[in-house]
């Protein structure tokens, strides 16, 4: 049997509900992915530290260590894509997870088709943009005002000082810098950056934009760079501050 690209990719499923974890495992394996499982955040951290994980599906409410705490620890040493698995009542935790560096979230009860689309999107971006399995990119520099992005190394500089961004924040900033002055709705940004379309993308994009502003704006409430037109969307101001 010919080996597929997915055979080289491993997804970690972390959920204390065995039925849910097993169902996700079946969906993932049907797509050709390798699967590892954990039942709490501490186990997930140990597995990610061991290497070989290309994406994590991480439940929020778990014993021993919850998903939000586990995510904060994982982000100290890894930029592996993380999709949070949340209940509808966990809106505060969703936002906290995105602020801590989660790439996306799926709400229980989830649609398997939607979950697999999010997984494919996360893995596609990770493998193409400098993850454990990477493709070459041009040594391209984008400069606007005091912001400089070097795509080969995925480094961002603000007024000569390095800025540490999450993978998703970097992708959003790079895309906006490639299209200065052009206004994008939250749905358009989600489609371009996540390479997927979904309902409810506005809140996901808004949290990432807010966090990005906190890192590159002197006054996030009065941004110089990433601006918004109410009712239309976000854009990168092409006028040099």
C-alpha positions as CSV (number, residue, x, y, z in Angstrom):
1,X,0.0,0.0,0.0
2,X,1.3,3.4,-0.9
3,X,2.2,5.6,2.0
4,X,0.2,8.8,2.2
5,X,1.4,12.2,3.5
6,X,-1.0,11.8,6.5
7,X,0.8,8.7,7.6
8,X,3.7,10.9,8.6
9,X,1.5,13.1,10.8
10,X,0.5,12.4,14.4
11,X,-2.4,14.0,16.2
12,X,-2.6,13.9,20.0
13,X,-6.2,13.7,21.3
14,X,-6.5,14.7,25.0
15,X,-9.9,14.2,26.5
16,X,-10.9,12.4,29.7
17,X,-14.2,11.2,28.2
18,X,-13.1,7.9,26.6
19,X,-16.0,7.7,24.2
20,X,-15.3,11.1,22.7
21,X,-11.5,10.4,22.5
22,X,-12.2,7.1,20.8
23,X,-14.7,8.6,18.3
24,X,-12.1,11.3,17.4
25,X,-9.5,8.6,17.0
26,X,-11.7,6.8,14.5
27,X,-12.3,10.0,12.5
28,X,-8.6,10.8,12.4
29,X,-7.5,7.3,11.5
30,X,-10.0,7.2,8.7
31,X,-8.1,10.2,7.2
32,X,-4.8,8.4,7.6
33,X,-3.4,10.2,10.6
34,X,-1.5,8.5,13.4
35,X,-3.1,9.1,16.8
36,X,-1.9,9.2,20.3
37,X,-4.3,9.8,23.3
38,X,-4.1,11.4,26.8
39,X,-6.8,11.7,29.4
40,X,-5.5,14.8,31.2
41,X,-3.4,17.9,30.6
42,X,-0.3,16.6,32.4
43,X,-0.2,13.5,30.2
44,X,-0.6,15.7,27.1
45,X,2.4,17.9,28.2
46,X,4.6,14.8,28.6
47,X,3.6,13.4,25.2
48,X,4.2,16.7,23.4
49,X,7.6,17.1,25.1
50,X,8.5,13.7,23.8
51,X,8.2,15.0,20.2
52,X,6.6,13.7,17.1
53,X,3.3,15.4,17.6
54,X,2.0,17.6,14.8
55,X,-1.3,18.8,16.2
56,X,-3.1,18.6,19.6
57,X,-6.9,18.4,20.1
58,X,-7.2,19.5,23.7
59,X,-10.3,19.3,25.9
60,X,-10.8,22.1,28.5
61,X,-12.4,20.4,31.4
62,X,-10.3,17.5,32.6
63,X,-9.1,16.1,36.0
64,X,-5.5,16.4,37.2
65,X,-4.8,19.3,34.9
66,X,-7.3,21.2,32.7
67,X,-6.7,22.0,29.1
68,X,-6.1,25.8,29.5
69,X,-3.4,25.2,32.1
70,X,-1.8,22.5,29.9
71,X,-1.9,24.8,26.9
72,X,0.0,27.5,28.8
73,X,2.7,25.0,29.6
74,X,2.9,23.6,26.1
75,X,3.3,27.2,24.7
76,X,6.4,27.6,26.8
77,X,8.3,25.0,24.7
78,X,6.3,24.2,21.5
79,X,4.4,26.0,18.7
80,X,2.5,22.8,17.8
81,X,-1.1,23.7,16.6
82,X,-3.7,23.3,19.3
83,X,-7.4,23.0,18.7
84,X,-9.4,23.4,21.9
85,X,-12.4,21.2,22.4
86,X,-15.0,23.1,24.5
87,X,-18.5,23.0,25.8
88,X,-21.0,25.8,24.8
89,X,-20.9,27.1,28.4
90,X,-17.1,27.6,28.4
91,X,-17.0,30.9,26.5
92,X,-14.5,32.5,29.0
93,X,-12.2,29.5,28.7
94,X,-12.4,29.7,24.9
95,X,-11.1,33.3,24.9
96,X,-8.5,32.5,27.5
97,X,-7.3,29.5,25.4
98,X,-7.0,31.7,22.3
99,X,-5.1,34.3,24.3
100,X,-2.7,31.7,25.5
101,X,-1.9,30.6,21.9
102,X,-4.6,28.1,20.9
103,X,-5.1,28.1,17.1
104,X,-8.8,27.3,17.0
105,X,-11.6,25.7,18.9
106,X,-14.5,23.3,18.2
107,X,-17.6,23.2,20.4
108,X,-19.2,20.0,21.7
109,X,-21.2,18.3,20.4
110,X,-19.0,18.7,17.3
111,X,-19.6,17.9,13.7
112,X,-17.0,15.3,12.6
113,X,-16.7,16.9,9.2
114,X,-16.0,20.3,10.8
115,X,-13.5,18.9,13.2
116,X,-11.6,17.1,10.4
117,X,-11.6,20.3,8.4
118,X,-10.0,22.2,11.3
119,X,-7.4,19.5,11.7
120,X,-6.5,19.6,8.0
121,X,-6.3,23.3,8.1
122,X,-4.0,23.4,11.2
123,X,-1.7,20.7,9.9
124,X,-1.5,22.3,6.5
125,X,-0.4,25.6,8.0
126,X,2.0,23.9,10.4
127,X,3.8,21.8,7.9
128,X,4.0,24.5,5.3
129,X,5.1,27.3,7.6
130,X,8.0,25.9,9.6
131,X,6.7,23.0,11.7
132,X,8.4,19.7,12.2
133,X,7.8,18.8,8.5
134,X,8.5,21.9,6.5
135,X,8.7,23.2,3.0
136,X,11.2,25.8,1.8
137,X,10.0,29.4,1.7
138,X,11.5,32.4,0.1
139,X,13.8,34.5,2.2
140,X,11.3,37.3,1.9
141,X,11.2,40.5,4.0
142,X,8.1,42.6,4.5
143,X,8.5,46.1,5.9
144,X,5.9,48.6,6.8
145,X,6.7,51.5,9.2
146,X,8.5,50.0,12.2
147,X,7.4,46.4,11.5
148,X,9.7,44.0,9.7
149,X,8.8,40.4,8.9
150,X,11.4,37.9,7.7
151,X,9.4,34.9,6.3
152,X,12.3,32.4,6.1
153,X,12.9,32.5,9.8
154,X,9.4,33.6,10.8
155,X,10.9,36.5,12.8
156,X,9.1,39.8,13.5
157,X,10.8,43.0,14.5
158,X,9.1,46.2,15.9
159,X,11.2,49.3,15.8
160,X,14.3,47.2,15.8
161,X,13.2,45.0,18.7
162,X,12.2,41.3,18.3
163,X,8.5,40.4,18.9
164,X,7.4,37.0,19.8
165,X,4.2,36.0,18.1
166,X,2.2,32.7,18.1
167,X,2.0,31.0,14.7
168,X,-1.5,32.3,14.1
169,X,-0.6,35.8,15.1
170,X,2.3,35.6,12.7
171,X,0.2,34.3,9.8
172,X,-2.4,37.1,10.3
173,X,0.3,39.8,10.4
174,X,2.1,38.5,7.4
175,X,-1.1,38.3,5.4
176,X,-2.1,41.8,6.3
177,X,1.4,43.1,5.4
178,X,1.1,41.4,2.0
179,X,-2.1,43.4,1.4
180,X,-1.6,46.8,3.0
181,X,-4.7,49.0,3.0
182,X,-7.0,46.2,2.0
183,X,-10.0,45.6,4.3
184,X,-10.8,42.0,5.2
185,X,-13.9,40.8,7.0
186,X,-13.3,38.4,9.9
187,X,-14.6,35.6,7.6
188,X,-12.2,36.5,4.8
189,X,-9.2,36.6,7.2
190,X,-10.2,33.2,8.7
191,X,-10.5,31.7,5.2
192,X,-7.1,33.0,4.1
193,X,-5.2,32.3,7.3
194,X,-6.8,29.1,8.5
195,X,-7.4,27.9,4.9
196,X,-10.9,27.0,5.9
197,X,-14.4,28.5,6.2
198,X,-16.6,28.3,9.2
199,X,-19.5,29.9,11.0
200,X,-18.7,31.9,14.1
201,X,-15.2,32.8,12.9
202,X,-15.6,36.5,14.0
203,X,-14.9,35.8,17.7
204,X,-11.8,33.7,16.9
205,X,-10.3,36.3,14.6
206,X,-11.2,39.1,17.0
207,X,-9.3,37.5,19.9
208,X,-6.2,36.9,17.8
209,X,-6.3,40.5,16.4
210,X,-6.6,41.9,20.0
211,X,-3.6,39.8,21.1
212,X,-1.6,40.8,18.1
213,X,-2.3,44.5,18.8
214,X,-1.1,44.0,22.3
215,X,2.3,43.0,21.0
216,X,2.9,45.4,18.1
217,X,0.9,48.5,19.1
218,X,2.1,51.1,21.6
219,X,-1.5,51.8,22.5
220,X,-3.7,48.8,21.5
221,X,-6.8,50.9,22.0
222,X,-5.6,53.4,19.5
223,X,-3.6,51.3,17.0
224,X,-1.1,52.7,14.5
225,X,-1.0,49.6,12.3
226,X,-3.9,47.1,12.6
227,X,-7.1,49.1,12.2
228,X,-10.8,48.3,11.9
229,X,-13.7,49.7,10.0
230,X,-16.8,48.9,11.9
231,X,-19.1,46.7,9.9
232,X,-16.5,45.9,7.3
233,X,-13.3,44.4,8.8
234,X,-9.6,44.8,9.6
235,X,-6.8,46.3,7.6
236,X,-3.1,47.2,8.0
237,X,-2.7,50.9,7.6
238,X,-0.2,51.4,4.7
239,X,0.6,55.0,5.8
240,X,3.9,54.8,7.7
241,X,3.3,55.9,11.3
